[in-house]
């Protein structure tokens, strides 16, 4: 299906999509806070503007949507059948940017964790969050 608005208007609309304060981010932050960890949100001075920064532990967390960040093998990362070429390029560009920003953060001495949207589904949430917590505090 063709887009019904101009490229400029679509760009303006998409520029208002912030990608911050998502439900998955709130779930992770609430868990970490309940465990006694303190953090900063969306730190712009760091490459990639990590969703969560735990400076005390020199750790950053990205809470990624499976679709937007191309989570390999995940049922939520299924590309739409329309405009496939656009979506393949978009997701590939996102993957490349994620890789580049992770490398930059690691060069700065940060440990980078990625929490995927699908890892926060109710059946697996507690186990995955506990694993994230342990990974943060055991490597200090």
N, C-alpha and C positions, 0 to 999 in steps of 0.2 A: 504494500500500500504506500502510495506517495505521501510525503509530508504535506500538510495543508497550509503550512506557514512558511515564510521565507527563511533562508538560511540565517539571516541576521536576527530575525525574531526568535528562531529556535535557539540561537546562541544566547540571546538575552534571557529567555526562559530558563535554559539550563544553568546559566550563571547564578541563578537564585537557589539552585539545589545545593545545599550546604554539605551534606554528608556528615554532619556532626549531630551529636545528641540522639543517635539512633537507639532503638530498643536494645539491640545486642550490646552496644557500648555501655548502656546504663546497667545491664545485667552484670557485666564484668566489673564495672566500677563499684557497684553495690557489694558484690562478693569480696573484692579486695579490701574495701573499707571495713567491712564486717570482720575481716581477718586482722585488722589493725594496720594495714598498709596505707600510707598516704602518698598522694600522687598529684601530678599536674595534668591538665587536659589540653589537648591540641596545642602543643608547644611549637609555635611557628619558627622559632630560631633554630630548630633541628631539622635536618633533611627529611622531607616527606611529611612533616607536621604529624608526628605520632599521636594516636588517639589518647594514649596514657603513657606518662613518663614517671618512672620511679627513680629519681635521681640518687637516692640513698643506695640503691642496688645497681645503679648504672644500667638500668633495664628500660626498654620501651616495648609497648604493645600496640599492635595494629589490630583492630577488630574489623575484619574484612567480610563484605558480602560475597557469597559464593559466586553469584552471577557476575558482578562487576569486576572481580579480581580473578576470574577463571579458575576456580577451585577444581583441580584435576580429579576426575572420577566421581564428582558430586552431582547428585540428581538436580540440585538447585542451580547448577551452572550451565544448564541446557540453553543453547543459543536459539533465538527465534528463527523461524523458517523464512520470514520475510526480511529483505535487506541483509542477507547473510554476509555478503562481502564487507559491508560497513561494520557489522558486529564483530566479525573475526578480527578485523584491523583494530577496532576499538579495544577489545579485550587483550589482544597481543600487545598493544601499546601500554595498556595498564600493567600487564605482567612485566614488561621491560622496565617501566618506571619503578615498580615495586622492587625489582631486583637491584636496580641502580641505587635507590634510596637505602635499601638494607645494607648494601656494601658501604655506602658513605657513613651510615651510623656505626657499623662495625669498625671502620677505620678510626672513628672518634672514640672507640672503646665501649660502645653500648652493646648489650646483648639484646637481640631482637626476637620477640615472640609474635606469632600471628595466631589469632583466635578466629576461626571461621564461624560464620553464621550457623552452619549446620551443627557445629560442636556445642551450641547453646540450646538445642532442642531439649525439652524436659527430660527425656529418658537418659540422656548422656551428659547433661549440663554439670551436675555435681562432680562427677568423675573428672571431667575436663578442666573445670575450674580449680579443683584441688591439685591437679597435675600442674597447671599454670602457676599456682601459688608456690608449690614446692620447687618448681624450676627457678622461680624468682629468689626465694629466700635461701635455698641451698647453695647458691653459687656466689655468695658474698665474700 
